[in-house]
Amino acid sequence: MKSNKILITGISSFVGFNLVKNFAGDFDVYGGISRQKETYQNLESTRLHLLENKINFIQMDMLNTEQIASAIK
């Protein structure tokens, strides 16, 4: 496990997906998604599938600060 953690939200989007690809080698990456992985379709689903073994997925509400804090502890 890497010592530095990073939380990246919107990992199914173009920007989020590419941020994960850039940081996954150097950081312990936690990827925030807003709903169940199975509900994503098309390109978003493909991006999540490509990240499956590279990061830790967290389904969360980004407005819930307690959930975010506990995810990155």
Secondary structure, 3 states (H helix, E strand, C coil): CCCCEEEEECCCCHHHHHHHHHHCCCCEEEEEECCCHHHCCHHHHHHHHHHCCCCEEEECCCCCHHHHHHHCC
